[in-house]
Amino acid sequence: MLNIFSLANGRLFQEEIESLEELSRFQPIWVDLEDPTPEEKRWIKQYYGLSIPEDAMDEDIEESARFYEEDNGELHIRSDFLIADDDEPRAVRVAFILNQHNEALRSKGVLFSIHDEDVPVFRLLRLRARRAPGLIEDAKDVLLKLFDADAEYSADALEGIYDELEKVSKQVLAGEVTDTLAGEVLGEIARHEDLNGRIRRNVMDTRRALSFMMRSRMLKQDQFEEARQILRDIESLDNHTAFLFDKINFLMDATVGFININQNKIIKIFSVASVALLPPTLVASLYGMNLPFPELAILGPASYPFVLVLMAASALVPMWYFRKRGWLR
């Protein structure tokens, strides 16, 4: 899909392009290519003189090749954007290309973004730019606002994690935690830990992209200050992710502790049962020997019931003692 965005009355308007001829009707400041076809890439190269690198969206590209400036004035930034999906949280690699200086090309002053799937941050920016006049003035504003929205999206995801962890805390600290509940809680905690880690990595990547933009001296003074403000927001997100990691570790340890307590209860019951059965085993072993016992001779036919009662009493007395001491709870 090929979308172009142009400014009109201070607002950002979107047009979906379906042919090469339609490109000449607009003067965009942002061209967004979502999962572009080879034909759409050819349109961009033919009309704007812009070649999209084959490795633009590769995940395994070297870190040093993600932020650089070409000799022809093209600025290349490849950054990750978070998708905090409940079932499959992930990061989407987005390649940005911005021609700042080459007046001979139509691409000057136009931001190009290439990505494989729709990104929530892009939808958020489009919605804001349509409603808020004056929010965006040029292509560099688009890039800054995307990173700003990405930081805000990460903050919202962190708040969601905190809310979910509060529910988990109530379950864990409420009292009895069964093994079934503990298994469910551990699954939830692991999912939130994974998302928290992805958010931390995402904001770190955004910080690196903003730092590169500031070092490249491409920003105006007000844009430079806005980038610094975004970096301060990211700094607060770093502190919050560290706090959530501590909370996650605490809940993980508490849940594992309850599992150990449940296992100890089972082991204690087996241990008490083993000790309680030792006296009747001793009685059975003693009277099971092929020897004449005077007391049995005196009892005569009542000797067998006598031995049974003795065995039962030798088992019940320890159980009564253990129950009295609270060892069976």
Helices and strands as residue ranges (DSSP letters): E 2-8, E 11-17, H 20-23, E 30-34, H 38-48, G 63-65, E 67-69, E 74-83, E 90-99, E 111-115, H 120-131, H 139-173, H 179-215, H 221-276, H 278-287, H 294-299, G 300-302, H 303-324
